[in-house]
């Protein structure tokens, strides 16, 4: 676990060195040591953070004073991650699912998530109090996660797990989300029951080493001292030692906990583990961990939308910080615009994503609820953005935050 890399230099092990994000204004371009400023002033501290983090372009919303992800994603980014340019047509037999059906599935997924959160909290409370990982409660919780992943729809569970929420200092909420996101990828890879169990267990326990460290290490955005940095970097080996002491856990689980911060580009930790030797399951958990970090209010930092977080994963995969094929796999499962996302089109119509097109991820299927004047349609209008014949085609202009959508519906 590391907080969102927006306010600290690459010297801090809690943050990925490549993806530091900042709160400021204007548009900044970095060419080597040269910084080009546009629109608004960027102070010296921000410039230093940009240079240290190897950021080349940062887009800033000058009204809201935070960085934003451009829409749509650049084609070069999609092609670099094997996510664009496919000629495969969407399934001809696809029947759009009703909003009622999607809402029922989401309600079931949310109820399931709430039950699992309580089970995980009991596991983590025991670890925090005793310093020992109880294999019995962990196995029972993992069984519940696997059952939920296999019975709930991928999109409803992804939505339930990745909804914006405040940071939970117990780490239970985060660990459950990472576990479920890892399960989505494991199932897509065709893992057998033993592999899924090991993946789910390692993902659930990936941050247990942090429970043995002083809480201030992950409760603050202030730069850590040299001593604190060294201590924070111990949480993977501490967690793996705790797991090794329990004979009921496999070596595969231990590897996930030990390796989930070892990046493909060799810039992670612990340094004694070679980037070329990490397990696929460890790299899966790293991606799930990173996605959730971007989505939660860690230390009061503004969480990113699902779309912006997914773009961040793609950018990190491009520079070698994350496993590119696995990032692509993850996005193919959940979409660039995940189901349940609320969007506004270039026509000013608004609606909800109801399905993704695997061959054209930037052109999902949308159920439009409001016309260009803001008036509700009598019946939702279903539009497949990948199958339009008229001269002027619809496209997604922006993602609407959930709170803004609720305000629109209440008006």
N, C-alpha and C positions, 0 to 999 in steps of 0.2 A: 504493500500500500504506500502510495506517495501522494501528497496533495497536488492539485492542479498546478502545473508549472507556469505560473503567471507572474510571480513576484519575487523571484529569487534567481541567483546565478547558478551556473553549472557546477559550482563547487558543492552544492548541497545535494546529498544523496537521495533526498526525498523526491527530487524533481528530475525529470528527463532533461538532459542538456540540450536536446534539439528543439524542444517545443515550448520554451518559455513564452508565455503570453502576457500582455501587459494591459493595464487600464490607462488609457490616455486619450488622445484625439488626433485626427488627421490620418494621413497615409504615409508610411515609412518604407523606404526601400534601402536595402543594405547591399552594397557592391564591394566586397572585400572589406576594407576598413572605412569605406566611404559611406556616409549616411545621407540619404536624400529625404528631406522633409517636405510634405505637402499639406496644405490646408490649415494646420494648426501647429503650435509649438510643441516639440517633444523635448523634455528636459534631459539633462546629462545622465541622470541615473537610469532613465528609460533607455537611452542610447547604449549605455554600457551593458544593460541586460540583453538588448537585442544582439550586440556584437558577441557577447559571451555565449549566446544561445544559438548562434549560426542561423538566425532567422533572416530570410531574404525579402519577404513582403509581409506586411501586416495591414489589414484593412480595418479601419476604425469608424464606428458610427459616431459622428461628431455630436449628434443630439443626445445620445445616451451615454457617450463616453466609454464605450467598450468595443473590443474587437469583434468582428463579425465574419461569418463565412460567406463567400460569394455564392450566388445562385445563378445558373446551375454550376455543377462542378466542372472544371476544365476538362476537355476531352483528353488532353495528354495525361492527366492524373488517372482517368478511368482506364485508358489504354495501357498505361504503365502497370496497372494492377489487374489487367485482363478482365475489365468490367465494361468495356464499351465496344461498339462496332459489330456486335453479333448480328447475323442475318436470320437467326432462329426466330420463327414467328411465335407469338403467344399461343397457348393451347386453344385449338378451335372449339373444344368442348367446354371451355370455361363458362360457368354460369355465375354471374355476380351474386355475392352473398348480400343479404339484406342488412341494413343497419341494425335492425332488431336482433338478428342472429349474432352479429359482431358484438353488440352490447351485452348480450347474454354470456357469450364466451369470455368477454373481458371481466364481467362480474364474477364468474366462476374462478378465473385466474387470480383476481384480486383477493378473493376469499381464501383460496389455496395459499397464496403468498402470505397472508396474515397468519395463517396457522403455522406455516413453516418458520416464519420469523420468530414466533414464540418458542418453537422447538430449538432453534439455533441459539436463542438467548440463554436457554437453560444450559446448553453445552458450553457456551462461552463463560457464563457465570461460574460454572464448575472449574474451568481452566484458570480463571482469574483468581479464584479463592484457594485452589489447591496446587496450582502449577502442574497439574496432571491432566492429560487428555483422556477422558473416559471413552473407551472404544465402544461400549454398549450404546450410550446415547448418540454417539456419532453415527454408528451404523444405522440406527433407527431413523435418524434425520436424513441420511443419505438415501435410504430406501424411499422416504417420502418425496425427496427431490426427484429421484429417477421416475417414480410413478407419476408425479405431476408433469414432468417433461414429456412423458410418453402418452399422457391422456389429454392434456390441454393443448390447444393449438399453439404452434410456435409463435404466431404474431400476438395472440392475446397474452401469452406468458411473457414475451419480450416486453410488451407494453407495461404489464403489471410490475415487472421487475425494474424497468428503467425509467419509471415515472420520477419526475423531479421531487426531491425530498431533502429535508435537512440532514446534515451529517449526524450519524449515530456514533458517539464516542466508544460504544461497546464493540464496534466493528462487526457485530452480528448481522446487521442489515446489509452492509457492504459485502460480507463474505457469502451470504446467501445469494445475492445478485450475481456475484462472480461465478458461483457454483452453477446457477441455472444458465447463464450465458455460455459457460463452458460446455454444459450438456447439449445446448443447441448445436454447437460445433461438433461435438463428439458423435452425436446422432447423424449429422450430415456426412461425417467421415465413415459411417458404417461400423462404429466400434461395437464389439460384442459386450455381453453383460459384465464380464470381468473388467474390461477396459473402461466401461462407463462408470463402474463402481469406483475404480481407482481414480479416475479423472474427477468425479464428483467429490470424493473424499479429499483429494489434494487441493481442489479449488476451495472447498469449504474451510480447510485448515491452513490456507496459504499464509495468513497473517497472524497465526497464533503466537509467533515469536514476539510480536508487538505487545501482546498482553503481559509480557514479562518485563517490559521496559517502562521507564517513566512516561506518564501520559503527555507531558509537555512536548515530547518529541514529535507528536503528530497532532497537537492541538494548536499550534501556532504557525503563522506565516513568516515570522521573523527568522532571519538567517541563523542557522545552528552554529554553535562554536565548533572548533576542531574536535574537541572531545565528544560533543553530542553527535557530530557527524559519524564519527567512528562507532559510537554506540548504536546509532540507528541502523547502520549497515550490518549489524550483527543479527537482525531479526530473522533473516532466512536460515542461517545455521542454527540459531537458537531453536527455531521451530522444528527444524529437521531432527535435532537431537531429542527434542521432546517426543517426536513421533517414533524415532528409533528405539526409544525406551519401552515402547508398547509393542509386544510381539504380534498383536492382531493387525497391525498396519503393514502393507506391502512396501517393498523397496520403491515401487513406482510412485506411491504417495509421498514418500520421503523426498524423492527427486523433484517432484513438483514444488514442494515447499522450499527446498534448497535452491532451485534454479529459476524461480519466477521473476527475478530481477536481472537475470543474465541476458542481455540484449544481443540480437544477432550481429550487431556492429561492434561488439566487444567493449562497449562503453558502460555496461551495467556493473553489477556486483552480486556476489563476492568475486573478486578478481581471480581467485585461484581456480574458478570453474571456467573452462574454455567455452566460448560461444558456439563452437562447432560441435560440442559434445552434448548439448542440452536435448532433452526429450521433447517430442512433439507436444505432449500433454503440457509440459511446462510453458511452451510458447503459446499454447491455447489459453492457459490461465493468465499469462501476461497480457494478452489482448483483451480478455474479459475484464481484468483488473483495471486496465487503462481506460476502457470505455466507461466503466462506472465511476472512476475518479473524475472524469470530465463532466459527469452528470449530476454529482451531488454537491451540496453546499459545504465543501470542506473548508474549515477555518473561516467561514463567512464569505468565501469567494463565489462570484456569480457562476452558477452552473451553465453549461452549454445545452442547447437543444439537441435532440437526438441527431438531427441532420448535421449540425455543426460538429458534434462529437465524432460522427462517422467520417466526416471529411478530415478531421484531425487524425484519425487512425490511418486514413489513406496517405496523408502527407508523411506521417511517421514511417509508414511502410516503404514509401518511396526512398527515404534517406537511410533505410536499413535499421531503424530502431525497433521495428516490429517485423514479424515474419510475413512477407508480402502475400504468398499464396493463402495463408490462413486468414489474413485480413480480408482478402477477396472472398474466401469461403463464407466468412461471417456476414459480409455485406450481402452476398447472394441469398442468404437465408432471411435476413431481416429487412433488406432494401435500403436504398439511399434515402428514400422518404418512407419510413416504416408505416405499416398499416396503423390506422388510428391517428396519424398526423393530420392536423388541420392546415389547409393551404389556401392561398389566394392565387388565382390564375392571372395571366396577362389580360384577361377580359374583365377582371375585377370580380368575377364569380368566386364564391367560396364554398368549400366543402371538405370532406374527409377522405383520406386515402383508404380504400377498401380492399385493395389487392396490389401486389407488385407484379411487374412483368420481368421475369428473370433475364430475358434477352435484351430488354431496354429499361434498365433500372431507373433512368431519369424520367421515364414516361409511365408512371403507374396508372391504375384505374382509380378514378375519383367519383365519389357520390356528391354531386353539387347540391347544396341546400339553399344558397342565396344567389340571386342574379346580379348583374353588373350594377344595378341601382341599390343593391342591398335588400331587396324584397325577397321573402322566402318563396321558393318554388312550391307549387301545390303538392307535387310529388318529387322526391329527389331525382335529379337527372344524372344517370350513370354515364361517364365518359371514359373511354379507353384512350389515353393520351398517345398511345403508340399506333392507333388505328384511326387516323383522321384523314378524310378525303377532301374536305373543303379547302379552298385556297388559303384562308386564314386559319391557322391551327392554334389550338389552346396549348399553353405551357405553364409550368409552375413559376410564379413570380417570387413568392416568399412563403415561409412557414409561419403560421399564426400561433403565438403562445396560447396555452390552454386557458389561462385567465382571461385573455382578450376574447377568445371564442365564447366563453361563458357570458361575458358582458354583452357580446353581439346577440346571443340567443335570448338574453333577458330583456333586451331593448324592445 
